Each structure stands twice: as structure tokens, then as C-alpha cells.
Amino acid sequence: MIPTVNLELCEYTAEFRKLSLASEYFGMPREFYVHSHHTDRKILFRPIQENHPKFDYDQWDGEQQIYEPIERLKNVEILVIYNQY
């Protein structure tokens, strides 16, 4: 089962078109949905790949993971889950 997180748990930074989320909610899964309480849509996010400009070969030593939506969104380019433990 693919986990889902509510958009209201994410912090939004408009200048970077970025959502941020603490890992305490479900860790750093392979993929997950973000459910918008504004539009009632669920968008699937997956880790960025090597061709993405923000990709890091060391994977940030497990301290964070960058994801992108599988469809183009107007206001969000990436979602960063960061280690909060």
C-alpha cells in the first residue's frame, strides 16, 4: 500500500516551489501520495532521478530525500522529506 500524507502537514516555500515534510510522519518511502485539502486531489511523488539538477549521489547520507510529483504542477516542483529524529 502506498502511504498518503495530508498537504496541511507540509511547509510550503513559494520562492522555490518546494514542499517540506519531517520524516516522523512515515519516514522516507519509495513513493507516496500528497492529499490536498484545497483541491481534494491525491498526487503521487517519487524520488528524483540522476538527471534532476538537485540529485545527490550520496543521497544526503539519509538526512533528506527529494521527491517530485509524477505530473507537472503549477506551484510545486519538489518535496523534501528531512530527518527530524
BELWO-V499348 format. One record per backbone hydrogen bond with DSSP energy under -0.5 kcal/mol. CO is the residue of the C=O (numbers start at 0). NH is the residue of the N-H. Records with the same first field share a line. If there is no record, write none. Layout:
CO: NH + NH
This chain:
2: 32
4: 34
5: 8
6: 9
10: 19
11: 13
12: 15 + 16 + 17
13: 16
16: 76 + 77
17: 12
18: 79
19: 10
20: 81
21: 24
22: 25 + 26
29: 46
31: 44
32: 4 + 34
33: 35 + 42
34: 6 + 36
35: 39
40: 35
42: 33
43: 69
44: 31
45: 67
48: 51
51: 54
55: 58
57: 60
58: 61
59: 62
62: 82
64: 80
65: 47
66: 78
67: 45
75: 72
77: 18
78: 66 + 80
79: 20 + 81
80: 64
81: 22
